[in-house]
Amino acid sequence: MPIIRIETFINADRATVFDLARSIDLHQISTVHTNERAVAGKMSGLIEINESVTWEARHFGIVQRLSSKITEMKSPEYFVDEMVFGAFKSFRHEHIFEAKETGTLMTDVFNYISPLGVLGKLANVLFLNRYVTDLLVQRNKVLKEYGERKQGLFEV
């Protein structure tokens, strides 16, 4: 099972970064390059424990849908979303927020299992791991920009 771990330092307080990371609206801004949009469940605002969202996006030239649910949350320390339905066999995405002297260290831990057995494992090595990593890095870049602007959530 591949595990992607990304650390991003954001010069903003932990509560702000926590809220930005669970903003449906900012997520859509951060994934504009894939035309990702919420199409069911929680469709705007801040997602909460036990809430689900269904995303529609274009990946590898194919429009796909993926539903995930917030299964764990302790504000403003962490939250976890897990796939309910989608192209992966499964995934678990941990979002961890650690207060530092001058801001917040945000850590993503993304565990996933690809479908299609051996073919999925080959896809991981050839392109999927890099693709998912790049998506997360791009998303975090946007979170960092918004967090460091000290821009309010409703100004997204």
Secondary structure, 3 states (H helix, E strand, C coil): CCEEEEEEEECCCHHHHHHHHCEHHHHHHHCHHHCCEEEEECCCCECCCCCEEEEEEEECCEEEEEEEEEEEEECCCEEEEEEEECCCCEEEEEEEEEEECCEEEEEEEEEEECCCHHHHHHHHHHHHHHHHHHHHHHHHHHHHHHHHHCCCHHHC
